[in-house]
Amino acid sequence: MTRKNKLIHTPEGVRDSYNAECRKKLAVQNKILDTLYLYGYEHIQTPSFEFFDIFSKDRGSVSSQEMFKFFDRDNNTLVLRPDMTPAVARCVAKYFADEEMPLRLCYLERTFKNNSSYQGRLKERAESGAELIGDDSADADAEVIALVIDSLKAAGLEDFQVELGQVAFYRSLLKEAGLEEEVEQELNQLIENKNNFGVEELLKNQEMEPSLKEAFLKMPELFGSIEQIKTARGLTENPDALAAISRLEEVHEILESCGLSSYVSYDLGMISKYQYYTGIIFKAYTYGTGDYIVTGGRYDKLLVQFGKDTPAVGFAIVVDQLMAALSRQNIDTPVTLVNTIVLYEASARGKALALSQLLRKKGMAVQTMKRKEGAVLEAYREMAKRRGLRNILYLKGNGGIVTAMDMVNGSADEIPYSAYGE
């Protein structure tokens, strides 16, 4: 590859989007935003880069090695925003410090994670999401789940599932067990991967109550319907764990009353890498993508780190994954693309530009193009076909006659300029 060719390529983990693909993505994003607005969420924008400490390990966000870090002129460590939740939390603590009533905020932003790009995962991702702040009720949990469902439906998805978990159940058992940090991390991995044999082998030499060990062994099996989750009550007497199950049951009842329970399944073995989650967590999946399209959960102890002690719950839709799923499921996003060129010779410029403006006023997207001296008309026909444009309106001479060329059927009709109206 020559040096010149290298200049036109993008780094690993990022990509270009253009023409119809880009228009469809923008249309989907607008449909999601319109849904968020209908639920009463107000738009917020945060900087693309912030101080490193906003997303540090203490916040429970992404690991330091997954951040794109750089320095400003005062030698402060800055990072490209890897996660929207801490950024929104910072804004709320700054601008709504004294607000005691619930806040509903939404966004459409890009996040940047220096991951390994496995499974085609992008390092720069478009994310649209919402945060409900200042409400610790099951009703708030159910609202964000309903919002996820309605947003995905608005985007065009028909077949998807939201998997709902509860980190408080697992963490209460971990606290009771008192495992060493390394053992705890390995157990997290095994349970999330539903590796029953691995869990059994790991706990074989760990000292704990037999009932507690049995609860850990059963966790990889605690997924499916809400009835399956209810069976977890027989595994523990831990009050915090039982309260976590009760919370899921209450959320389920609310979703059922809204007619949305068919979109939701449950998984007590779901464990998020984001440590700031304190209650429900969830991910949404669909066909045609190997990764989740939505992630979210409750984070009641994150804002207090920025000086405002208030509960919160929210989610992010990974727009790029959603677009991949829509494409692979052959779900079209209708967009109105330009399909007409007004091509003119210099002598017909006035009429050509007036015709273009007239068509635009009528809501028709057109491109105006002056014919290059010496360029053959067939070159413009080939360009139109190559770009998926259907019509060329060609004005020559004084522009009194418009040659309307149809690229699909190959016709060319001469129409008086006056026929287009004033």
For each residue, the residues with C-beta under 8 A, 3 or more apart:
1: 5 6
2: 5 6
3: 6 7
4: 7 8
5: 1 2 8 9
6: 1 2 3 9
7: 3 4
8: 4 5
9: 5 6
10: 14 15 16
11: 14 123
12: 117 123
13: 114 115 117 121 122 123 124
14: 10 11 122 123 124
15: 10 122
16: 10
17: 21 22 25
18: 21 22
19: 22 23 337
20: 23 24 335 337 388
21: 17 18 24 25 323
22: 17 18 19 25 26
23: 19 20 26 27 335 337
24: 20 21 27 28 323 333 335
25: 17 21 22 28 29 126 319 323
26: 22 23 29 30
27: 23 24 30 31 333 334 335
28: 24 25 31 32 155 156 319 322 323 326 333
29: 25 26 32 33 108 126 128 319
30: 26 27 33 34
31: 27 28 34 35 151 154 155 156
32: 28 29 35 36 108 128 151 154 155 317 319
33: 29 30 36 37 43 106 108 128
34: 30 31 37 38 154
35: 31 32 38 39 147 150 151 154
36: 32 33 39 41 106 128 130 147 151
37: 33 34 40 41 43 106
38: 34 35
39: 35 36 104 130 143 147 150
40: 37 104
41: 36 37 104 105 106 130
42: 104 105 106
43: 33 37 105 106 107 108
44: 88 91 105 106 107
45: 107 109
46: 50 81 84 87 88 90 91 107 109
47: 50 81 87
48: 80 81 109 110 112
49: 70 78 79 80 81
50: 46 47 54 55 78 79 81 87 90
51: 54 76 77 78 79
52: 55 56 67 69 76 77 78 79
53: 56
54: 50 51 59 79 86 87 90
55: 50 52 59 61 62 67 79 81 82 83 86
56: 52 53 59 61 64
57: 60 61 63 64
58: 305
59: 54 55 56 86 276 302 305
60: 57 274 275 276 277 302
61: 55 56 57 82 83 85 86 274 276
62: 55 66 67 82 83 113 273 274
63: 57 66 67
64: 56 57 67 69
65: 114
66: 62 63 82 113 114 115
67: 52 55 62 63 64 79 80 82 112 113 114
68: 79 80 82 112 114
69: 52 64 77 78 79
70: 49 77 78 79
71: 75 76 77 78
72: 75 76 78
73:
74:
75: 71 72
76: 51 52 71 72
77: 51 52 69 70 71
78: 49 50 51 52 69 70 71 72
79: 49 50 51 52 54 55 67 68 69 70 82
80: 48 49 67 68 112
81: 46 47 48 49 50 55 84 87 109 110 111 112
82: 55 61 62 66 67 68 79 111 112 113
83: 55 61 62 86 87 111 274
84: 46 81 87 88 107 109 111 127 129 316
85: 61 88 89 131 274 276 299 302 314 316
86: 54 55 59 61 83 89 90 276 302
87: 46 47 50 54 81 83 84 90 91
88: 44 46 84 85 91 92 105 107 131 314
89: 85 86 92 93 299 302 303 305 306 312
90: 46 50 54 86 87 93 94 306
91: 44 46 87 88 94 95 105
92: 88 89 95 96 103 105 131 133 303 306 308 310 312
93: 89 90 96 97 303 306 307 308
94: 90 91 97 306
95: 91 92
96: 92 93 99 103 133 308
97: 93 94 307 308
98:
99: 96 103 134
100: 134
101: 134
102: 132 133 134 135 140
103: 92 96 99 131 132 133 134
104: 39 40 41 42 130 131 132 133
105: 41 42 43 44 88 91 92 130 131 133
106: 33 36 37 41 42 43 44 128 129 130 131
107: 43 44 45 46 84 88 127 128 129 130
108: 29 32 33 43 126 127 128
109: 45 46 48 81 84 126 127 128
110: 48 81 124 125 126 127
111: 81 82 83 84 124 125 127 316
112: 48 67 68 80 81 82 123 124 125
113: 62 66 67 82 123 125
114: 13 65 66 67 68 123
115: 13 66 118 121 123
116:
117: 12 13 120 121 122 123
118: 115 121
119: 290 291
120: 117 290
121: 13 115 117 118 291
122: 13 14 15 117 125 320
123: 11 12 13 14 112 113 114 115 117
124: 13 14 110 111 112
125: 110 111 112 113 122 318 319 320
126: 25 29 108 109 110 318 319 320
127: 84 107 108 109 110 111 316 317 318 319
128: 29 32 33 36 106 107 108 109 151 316 317 319
129: 84 106 107 296 314 315 316 317
130: 36 39 41 104 105 106 107 144 147 314 315
131: 85 88 92 103 104 105 106 312 313 314
132: 102 103 104 135 140 143 144 312 313 314
133: 92 96 102 103 104 105 303 310 311 312 314
134: 99 100 101 102 103 310 311 312
135: 102 132 139 140 311 313
136: 140 300 311
137: 140 141
138: 141 142 247 250 251 254
139: 135 142 143 254
140: 102 132 135 136 137 143 144 313
141: 137 138 144 145 247 251 279 280 298 313
142: 138 139 145 146 251 254 255 258
143: 39 132 139 140 146 147
144: 130 132 140 141 147 148 296 313 314 315
145: 141 142 148 149 162 164 251 255 260 264 282
146: 142 143 149 150 255 258 260
147: 35 36 39 130 143 144 150 151 315
148: 144 145 151 152 162 282 284 294 296 315 317
149: 145 146 152 153 162 260 263
150: 35 39 146 147 153 154
151: 31 32 35 36 128 147 148 154 155 317
152: 148 149 155 157 160 284 286 293 294 317 322
153: 149 150 156 157 158
154: 31 32 34 35 150 151
155: 28 31 32 151 152 322 326 333
156: 28 31 153 326 331 332 333
157: 152 153 160 286 322 325 326 329 331
158: 153 331
159: 286 287 329
160: 152 157 263 284 285 286 293
161: 263 264 265 284 285 286
162: 145 148 149 263 264 265 282 283 284 294
163: 223 264 265 266 267 270 282 283 284 285
164: 145 248 251 264 265 266 267 270 280 281 282
165: 266 267 268 269 270 271 280 281 282
166: 169 170 244 245 247 248 268 279 280 281
167: 170 171 270 271 272 277 278 279 280 281 297
168: 171 172 240 241 243 244 247 278 279
169: 166 172 173 232 241 244 245 268
170: 166 167 173 174 191 219 268 269 271
171: 167 168 174 175
172: 168 169 175 176 238 240 241 244
173: 169 170 176 177 212 215 216 236 238 241
174: 170 171 177 179 184 187
175: 171 172 178 240
176: 172 173 212 238
177: 173 174 206 208 212 216
178: 175 208
179: 174 183 184 187 206
180: 183 184
181: 184 185
182: 185 186
183: 179 180 186 187 202 206
184: 174 179 180 181 187 188
185: 181 182 188 189
186: 182 183 189 190 202
187: 174 179 183 184 190 191 199 202 203 216
188: 184 185 191 192 271
189: 185 186 192 193
190: 186 187 193 195 198 199 202 220
191: 170 187 188 194 195 199 216 219 220 269 271
192: 188 189 269 270 271
193: 189 190 198
194: 191 220 221 223 269
195: 190 191 198 199 220
196: 199 200 217 220 221
197: 200 201
198: 190 193 195 201 202
199: 187 190 191 195 196 202 203 216 217 219 220
200: 196 197 203 204 217
201: 197 198 204
202: 183 186 187 190 198 199 206
203: 187 199 200 206 208 213 216 217
204: 200 201
205:
206: 177 179 183 202 203 213
207:
208: 177 178 203 212 213
209: 212 213
210: 213 214
211: 214 215 235 236
212: 173 176 177 208 209 215 216 236
213: 203 206 208 209 210 216 217
214: 210 211 217 218 235
215: 173 211 212 218 219 232 235 236
216: 173 177 187 191 199 203 212 213 219
217: 196 199 200 203 213 214 220
218: 214 215 221 222 232 235
219: 170 191 199 215 216 222 268 269
220: 190 191 194 195 196 199 217 223 269
221: 194 196 218 269
222: 218 219 228 229 231 232 267 268 269
223: 163 194 220 228 265 266 267 268 269 270
224: 227 228 229 265 266 267
225: 228 229 265 266
226: 229 230 248 249 252 261 266
227: 224 230 231
228: 222 223 224 225 231 266
229: 222 224 225 226 232 245 248 249 266 268
230: 226 227 233 245 249
231: 222 227 228 234 235
232: 169 215 218 222 229 235 236 241 245 268
233: 230 236 242 245
234: 231
235: 211 214 215 218 231 232
236: 173 211 212 215 232 233 241 242
237: 242
238: 172 173 176 241 242
239: 242 243
240: 168 172 175 243 244
241: 168 169 172 173 232 236 238 244 245
242: 233 236 237 238 239 245 246
243: 168 239 240 246 247
244: 166 168 169 172 240 241 247 248 279
245: 166 169 229 230 232 233 241 242 248 249
246: 242 243 249 250
247: 138 141 166 168 243 244 250 251 279 280
248: 164 166 226 229 244 245 251 252 266 280
249: 226 229 230 245 246 252 253
250: 138 246 247 253 254
251: 138 141 142 145 164 247 248 254 255 280
252: 226 248 249 255 256 261 264 266
253: 249 250 256 257
254: 138 139 142 250 251 257 258
255: 142 145 146 251 252 258 260 261 264
256: 252 253 259 260 261
257: 253 254
258: 142 146 254 255
259: 256 262
260: 145 146 149 255 256 263 264
261: 226 252 255 256 264
262: 259
263: 149 160 161 162 260
264: 145 161 162 163 164 252 255 260 261
265: 161 162 163 164 223 224 225
266: 163 164 165 223 224 225 226 228 229 248 252
267: 163 164 165 222 223 224 270
268: 165 166 169 170 219 222 223 229 232
269: 165 170 191 192 194 219 220 221 222 223
270: 163 164 165 167 192 223 267 281 282 283
271: 165 167 170 188 191 192
272: 167 277 281 295 297
273: 62
274: 60 61 62 83 85 277 297 299
275: 60
276: 59 60 61 85 86 299 301 302
277: 60 167 272 274 281 297 298 299
278: 167 168 298 299 300 301
279: 141 166 167 168 244 247 297 298 300 313
280: 141 164 165 166 167 247 248 251 297 298 313
281: 164 165 166 167 270 272 277 296 297 298
282: 145 148 162 163 164 165 270 294 295 296 297 315
283: 162 163 270 292 294 295 296
284: 148 152 160 161 162 163 292 293 294 295
285: 160 161 163 289 292 293
286: 152 157 159 160 161 289 293 325 329
287: 159 325 328 329
288: 324 325 326 327 328 329
289: 285 286 293 321 324 325 328
290: 119 120
291: 119 121 318 321
292: 283 284 285 295 318 321
293: 152 160 284 285 286 289 317 318 321 322 325
294: 148 152 162 282 283 284 315 316 317 318
295: 272 282 283 284 292 315 316 318
296: 129 144 148 281 282 283 313 314 315 316
297: 167 272 274 277 279 280 281 282 313 314 315
298: 141 277 278 279 280 281 311 312 313
299: 85 89 274 276 277 278 302 303 312 313 314
300: 136 278 279 311 312
301: 276 278 304 305
302: 59 60 85 86 89 276 299 305 306 312
303: 89 92 93 133 299 306 308 309 310 312
304: 301 307 308 309 310
305: 58 59 89 301 302
306: 89 90 92 93 94 302 303
307: 93 97 304
308: 92 93 96 97 303 304
309: 303 304
310: 92 133 134 303 304
311: 133 134 135 136 298 300
312: 89 92 131 132 133 134 298 299 300 302 303
313: 131 132 135 140 141 144 279 280 296 297 298 299
314: 85 88 129 130 131 132 133 144 296 297 299
315: 129 130 144 147 148 282 294 295 296 297
316: 84 85 111 127 128 129 294 295 296
317: 32 127 128 129 148 151 152 293 294 322
318: 125 126 127 291 292 293 294 295 321 322
319: 25 28 29 32 125 126 127 128 322 323
320: 122 125 126 323 324
321: 289 291 292 293 318 324 325
322: 28 152 155 157 293 317 318 319 325 326
323: 21 24 25 28 319 320 326 327
324: 288 289 320 321 327 328
325: 157 286 287 288 289 293 321 322 328 329
326: 28 155 156 157 288 322 323 329 331 333
327: 288 323 324 330 331
328: 287 288 289 324 325
329: 157 159 286 287 288 325 326
330: 327
331: 156 157 158 326 327
332: 156
333: 24 27 28 155 156 326
334: 27
335: 20 23 24 27
336: 365
337: 19 20 23 365 388
338: 365 366 367 389
339: 365 388 389 390 391
340: 359 364 365 366 367 389 390 391 392 393
341: 366 367 368 369 380 384 389 391 392 393
342: 352 355 356 359 366 367 368 369 393 395
343: 352 369 370 371 380 392 393 394 395
344: 348 349 351 352 368 369 370 371 394 395 396 399
345: 348 349 370 371 395 396 397
346: 349 370
347: 396 397 398 399
348: 344 345 351 352 395 396 397 398 399
349: 344 345 346 352 353 370
350: 353 354 399
351: 344 348 354 355 395 398 399 400 417
352: 342 343 344 348 349 355 356 368 395 399
353: 349 350 356 357 368
354: 350 351 357 358
355: 342 351 352 358 359 393 395 402 417 420
356: 342 352 353 359 360 366 368
357: 353 354 360 361
358: 354 355 361 362 420 421 422
359: 340 342 355 356 362 364 366 420
360: 356 357 363 364 365 366
361: 357 358
362: 358 359
363: 360
364: 340 359 360
365: 336 337 338 339 340 360
366: 338 340 341 342 356 359 360 393
367: 338 340 341 342 389
368: 341 342 344 352 353 356
369: 341 342 343 344 380
370: 343 344 345 346 349
371: 343 344 345 375 377 380 394
372: 375
373:
374:
375: 371 372 379 380
376: 379
377: 371 380 381 394
378: 381 382
379: 375 376 382 383
380: 341 343 369 371 375 377 383 384 392
381: 377 378 384 385 392 405 407
382: 378 379 385 386
383: 379 380 386 387 389
384: 341 380 381 387 389 390 391 392 407
385: 381 382 388 389 407
386: 382 383
387: 383 384
388: 20 337 339 385
389: 338 339 340 341 367 383 384 385 392 407
390: 339 340 384 406 407 408
391: 339 340 341 384 404 405 406 407
392: 340 341 343 380 381 384 389 403 404 405 407
393: 340 341 342 343 355 366 402 403 404 405
394: 343 344 371 377 402 403 404 405
395: 342 343 344 345 348 351 352 355 399 401 402 403 417
396: 344 345 347 348 399 401 403
397: 345 347 348 400 401
398: 347 348 351
399: 344 347 348 350 351 352 395 396 402 417
400: 351 397 416 417
401: 395 396 397 414 415 416 417
402: 355 393 394 395 399 414 415 416 417 419 420
403: 392 393 394 395 396 412 413 414 415
404: 391 392 393 394 412 413 414 415
405: 381 391 392 393 394 411 412
406: 390 391 409 410 411 412
407: 381 384 385 389 390 391 392 410
408: 390
409: 406
410: 406 407
411: 405 406
412: 403 404 405 406
413: 403 404
414: 401 402 403 404
415: 401 402 403 404 419 420
416: 400 401 402 419
417: 351 355 395 399 400 401 402 420
418: 421
419: 402 415 416
420: 355 358 359 402 415 417
421: 358 418
422: 358
